[in-house]
Amino acid sequence: MAGLDLSGRPGDSRVVVAMSGGVDSSVVAAMLKRDGYDVVGLTLQLYDHGEAVHRAGACCAGQDIHDARRVAEMLNIPHYVLDYESRFREDVIEQFVDSYLAGETPVPCIECNRKIKFRDLLDTARELGASALATGHYISSRLLPDGKRGLYRALDPLKDQSYFLYGTTQEQLSLLRFPLGEMSKSETRAIAHDLGLVVADKSDSQDICFVPNGKYTDVIEKLRPEAALSGEIVHIDGRVIGQHNGVIHYTIGQRRGLGVASGEPLYVIRIDAASAKVFVGPREALETKRVYLRDVNWLGDVPLEQIGPTGLELAVRVRSTRPPQPARLCRSGGEVIIELPEGEFGVSPGQACVFYDSTDPRARVLGGGSIIRPKAKDAEGLASLTQGAATSYTPHVLGAAQARFGAE
């Protein structure tokens, strides 16, 4: 049984399944059909998929829509394709491009889940009279003692998608279901074979769906031809050590492909899009112990407004590939700040910082937010470093402080 926590007989409950054409969502639709639910499949056409047709590793492409339709026909369930290209372009692709041009490292899958899939799809599911909207994401949803639903990390740690779903609201959780959260990927594949699904051996999505050749810079340059402005590559000690052909080719923490020769390993420490400068330096200059957030979605039991300057102990992830680490969430002057006692390397504006109640592999998701650059007022002591303080601080320390706090 898929375990949807719905009252009554399965046959009395309509469940809409978001079908991407991949093996995961196809298995969800098949399991629910097998268990007797009234299943309806919905697939979103999100972008001009002409270049991506038949390309392995891309979701929501033309071939994927075709595969979703084939699975629906095999299961004998209604299937609809919804054209959301214009909304996807405005809310996801355009924002992705603008974020990169601002020197950030955006995560478009998060915005797609938050602004398209879990907003528009849920609205359509309600219009269809559905009791639930089920997806093929690897994350768990469970009933809490107060009757609400909570999000939890998936059973399969290699497939856990909680980092990309932190923006799911409490209202959305009441209708959303994730049947694969308590399964491993190998189990999902096995079920697909047992049920004879035509997508049983289809490869998983790997790339950003609207980047057909895997090069996001091509998309940016196509939509913003003026984006590739050349500029300086500056060591954090102040030396200009090279030139670049556009900040869009760099991300915080990048080491390879910098285009400069040096006797020491160099990393991208900061990107100043306004001045078209890329700052580089040693790895230790990448360390961050304080992260500032915007657009925070809170799923904890205690209201966010009640968390004061003393903060709340929890765990966070600042990248999807990082394990959660102990942290403290604080609020000051309306701002949400994350303190990282152990420090973190390569934190970039635009990425997500996701909250968990612990570092446990099955921890509860408490929400998250988008990382932003600290405001100038938070760079305590920076003025003393930048105004004639070279005799007290080495150029490396001075430059690292400037890079960290956004000062020129």
N, C-alpha and C positions, 0 to 999 in steps of 0.2 A: 504494500500500500504506500501511496505517496505521502500520506500524513499531512493533510492540509488544515487540520483543526477546524473543519466546517461541520456545523450541526446538520442532522438529518441524513437521509440516504444520498450517496454520491449522485444517483440519477436525478435528484431534485436540485442539484447545484450546477450552474453553468460556470465553467472556468475558461477564461481566455488565456491562451498561451502565446507569448511573444516568440515567434518562430523566425530565427535568423537564417535558417537553412543549414546550420551546423549540426553536429551530432548531439550536442548537449540539449538544445531546445527541442530537437526532434524526439529525443528519448523522453523528455518531460511530457510532450504531447502524447506519445505512445503509452506511457505508464498511466496517465490520467484517463485516457480512453479505455485502456485495459481494465482499470479499476471502476469503470462505470460512470464517470463524470460526463456531463454534457460539454464537450470540448469544442472551442472555436479557435482557429489559428489566425493570428494577425502578423503580418510582415511589413516592416517599414522600408520604403524606398527613400534613401536619405541623400543620395548624390548622383550625379551623372556618372553612371558606372560603365560607360562605353569602353574606356581604356582598361578597366579592371576585370572585364569578363574573362572567365577561365583562369584567372591568376590565383594560384594557391596562396593561402595565408591572408586573404582579405575578407572581412565580413561585410554583409549587406550589399555585395556586388550583384551583378545581373545573374550570374550562375547560382548565387546563394538564394535569390528569389525563386529561381526555377527549382532548386532543390527543395525549398520549403513547400512549394506547390506540389511537388511529386510526393513528398511525405504525407501531406494532408490528403491527397487523393488515395494513397495507400490505406490511410487510417479511416477514410470515409468521413472526414470532418469538414465543416465549412472553413474556407480560407479566404482571407481578404488581404490585399496589398494596399497600403495607405501611402500616398505620395506626400512626403514631408520635406522634399528637397529644398524649397525656399526657406523654411523655418530652420532646417539643419544648417544651411549655408550661413544664415544670419546669426544663429545662436551658438554654433559650434565652430564652423570653419573660419568665419570672419573674426571671431574672438580669438581663436588659435593664432591666426596671422598677426593680429594686433598685439597679442601678448608677446610673441617672439620679437616683433619690431621694438617692443619696449624693453628688450633685454631679459625677458622672463623665460621660464621653461614650463610651458603649459601642459596639462594632461587632458586632452580633448575627450577621452572616454568618460571622465568624470562629469564633464559638462553635458555630454550626450545622455548619460543616465539621468542626470538631474533635470535637465531642461526639455528633453525630448521623450525618452522612453518612459520615465516614471511620472511624467506630467501628462503628456498627450495620450500615451497608451492607456493610462489609467482612466482618463476621461472617456475614451472610447469604450473601454471595458464596462464602465458604469452605464453608458448609454445602451450597451448590449444586454444589460441586466445581469452581469456576472457577479458571482459571489466572491471571486478571487481572480487576480492576474498572476499567472505563474511564469517564471523565466528559467533559463538554463544556467543562471549564475551559481557559482560555488560560494555560497554563504548560507548561514542558517538563520531562521526566524522562529522564535519561540514565544509562547505565552508567558507573561510576567505575572507575579502575584496580584498586581492591581488591575489585571485584565487587558492591559496594553500588550504590544508585542515588542520584543527586543531583538536586535541583530547580534549575531555571534560569528566568530571566525569559522570557516568551513573545516570539516573533518580532514580533508586532503590539504595539507599545508602547502604543497606545490601548486595547487590550483586556487587557493583562497583568494577571493576577489573583494574582500572587505575594504581594501584601500580605495577602490574605485566606486564604492557604494555608500561612503560615509554621508553623502548629501541627502540620503533618503530620509524623508520626514516621518514623524510619528503618524500623521494622517495617512500617508502612503503605505506605511507598514501594515495598517489595519486591513488592507486589501491585497497586498503582495504576498506571494508564497514562493519559496525556493526549494523545490523537492530534491535537488542534488547536493544540498548542504551537508547531508549526512552520508554521502557516498564518495568513493574515490573515483578518479578518472577511469581507471581500469574496469571498475564495476560498471560505469556508464557505457563504456565500449562493449562490454560483455552483453549488457541488456540490449544494446543496439543490434548486435549480431543475433541474439536469441529471438528478437522480434522481427528480424529480417529487414531492417531499415536500409534503404539504398544509400544512406550517408554513413553507414557504420564505420567505414575506413577513411572517411574524409579527414584531411589534416585540420588542425586547430588554427584559428585566426592568430596571426602574429603581428601584423603591421597596423598602423593607423588606417582605417578603412578608406579614407578619401585621399590617400597617398599611394597611387597605383604602382609606382616604381620603388617605393621605400625611401625616397628622398624628399623630405618635407620642405627643403629649401626650394625645390622646383615649384611647389604649390604656392609658397610665399612670393616668389619672384613673378609668377604668373598673375597673381591677384594684386600684387603691389610692385610693379616694375621698378619703382624708385627705391626699393628696399636695399638693394645691393650697393650701399654707399661705402666707399673705402675709408679707412681710418687708421689710427695708430694702435700698435700693440705696446703697452707700457708695463714695465716691471714695477712692482709696488714700491720699489725704492726710488722711483721717479724717472728712470732711464727709458727712453723710447728705443725699443729693440727690434721693431719690425713694423710692417704694414699688413693690413688685412683687406679683404674685398667685401666686407659686410658682416655686421655683428650677428646676423641670422645664422652664420656658420659656426657659432660658438655657444657652448653651454657651460654653466658653472661646474667646476670639477673636471672639465675636459683636459686630457693630457696629450693625446695623439692629434696630429694634424694641425698644430698651432701655427706652423709656417715660420718658425723662428729656430735658430740654432743656439744652443746654450750648453754650458758645461754642467748644469744642474737640471734635474727634472723640474719642469714647470707645469703649472696647472692654471686654468682660468679661475681667477679669484672673484672678479666682478666684471659686469658688462654695463657700460654707461651708454645707452642708446642715444641719448641727447647729443653727446659729443662724439659719438661713433668711436669710442675707445674701449679696448679690451685689456683689462688689467690681469697680469699673470704673476705668479710667484710660487714659492715652495708649498708643499702640501700642508704644513702646519698653519699656514695663513688661511686655510679653508675652514678651520675649526670654528664651530658656532655653539654657543651655550645658551643663547636666547633667541627665540623665534616669535615674530609678531604675525598676527593673523587677521584676515578679513573674511566676511561672508561665512561666519561660523554657524554650523548646524549642530545643535546640541540634543542628544538623546539620553542624557543621564536622568536619574531620578530626582536629584536636587536641582531646582531651577538655576540656570546659569547666572542669573542676576544675584543670587544669594552667595555666590563664590566670591569672597573678598580678596584683599591683598595677600592674606596668608596662603591662599591657594588650595588646590585639591591635588593629592597624589594620584597619578594614573600612569599609563604607558602610552607612547606615541610612536608612529612611523612617519618619517619624512620622505621616504621613497618606497615604492611598491616592492623593491627588492631587498629592503632592509628589514630586519626583525624588530619588533617593538622594543623600546628601551624605556627604563624608568624616567619619569618627568614630573613636573608640577605645573598645573594650569593656574594662572593668576589673572585677575581682572584689576585694571587700574585706569581710572578715568574713562571707563567705557571700552578700553582696549582689552583684547584677549592676548595674553603672553604665555609662551611655553618656556619653562626653564629646563635645561638639559644638563644635569649634574655631570654626566659622563661625556658630554660634548658630542657633536656630530660633524661630519665632514661633507662638504659639497652641497650644502643646503642652498636652494635657489628660489628666488621669488617666482611665483606662478605654480610651484609644486604644491601638493596637498600635505597637510599635517593631520594625521588621523589619530583619534583618541580611542584607547581601550581601557578597560577597568583593571587590567594586569598584563603581564608579559606571557601569560598562559597561552598555549596553542589554540585553545577554544575560548578565548576571552570574549567578553561582550564589547561590542562597538558602542562608543559613547558619542560619536559624531566626529567633527573635524572642521578644518577651515583652509583657506588658501594663504600661502606664505607671502608676506609683503616685506619690502625693505623697511628698516626702522626709520622713524622720523628723526630729523636732525636733533631735536631736543633730547633724544634718548642716547645720543653719543656723548655720554658724560666724560668730561675731561679732554675731549678731542681738540678743543680750541687751544689748550696748553701744548698739545702735541704739534699743532700746525703753525704756531706762532713763535718762532725762534727757539724751539725746544730741541733742535737737532743736537745740541751739546749734551743733553740728558738722555736722548733716545737714539738708538741706531736707526739708519734709514730704513732697514727692514721692518722694525717695529712701527715706525712712523707710517710707512706705506701700508702695512697690514691694517692699522687702525683706520686709515682713510678708506681703504677698500671695504672694510667691514661696515663702516657707518655711512658710506655714501658721500663722503666729503671730497672736494677737489683740492 
